[in-house]
Amino acid sequence: MQDRITVDANIHFGKPCVAGTRIPVLSVLELVWEGLSFDDVIRDYYPELQVNDIRACIRYAMDIIAAEDIHISSRI
């Protein structure tokens, strides 16, 4: 799935996009968050995508969160 997401400094200021398109991962995730099915996203917004492209967007977001360093400060 990693080959389905690309980051290019010349496309959307380096924001991650679906490979071979100018569709930002965030745009796809926002539609899924709104409750649209994968089929609806493809049919109504991005007909050039495949279901696995949408899955790759979700996986990309999960991988970013998994790699995130969390710094917890304790207040005394």
N, C-alpha and C positions, 0 to 999 in steps of 0.2 A: 504493500500500500504506500510505502514511502515514495515511490517513483510517481505517484499521482499528485503530490504536492510539491511546488517549487517556490523558491524565493529568488527573486531577481530585482536588483536595485533599480532597474529601469522600468519595472512594472509595479504600479501602485506603491511607489516609494519603498519597495522592498518588503511589503506585506506578503505573507504566504498566499498563494493562489493555486487553483486547480491547474495542474500541468497542461500546457498547450492552450490555455485560455487566459483571459484577464479577469477571471471570476475570483474575488477574494474569498478565502476560507471563512472569514467572519460573516460575509453576506450569506453564505450557505447556512452557517450555524444559526444565524438570526432567524432564518425562515423555519428551520427545524424547531427552534425554541418557541416560535409562534404557534407551533402545533401542526404545521403542514407535513403531510406524508412525503416520503421520498418521491413517490410518483407525482405528487402535486408540484413539488419543487421543480422537477424535470419538465413536466407538462406546461406549467404556467409561468415559469421564470427562466429556467436554463435548460432548454431542450438539448443542448450539446453535451450535457452531463450524463453520466451513467450512475446507477445506484452505488457502485463501488467508489465512485468519486465522492459521493456524499459520506459514505462510510469512512473514507480516507480523511475527510475534513474532521469528523468526530474523533477518529484515532489520533490525528495530529494534535488536537486540543487536549486530549487525554495525555499524550506523551509530554506536552509542554507542562502540564500540571504535575505530572509525575516527576519531572526533572527539576521542578521549582524548589529553590531553597527557601525554607520558611524560618524567619528569625523572630523568635518570641522574646520579648523583653519583660522582665518582672519588675513591677513597681513596688517599692518598699516605702 
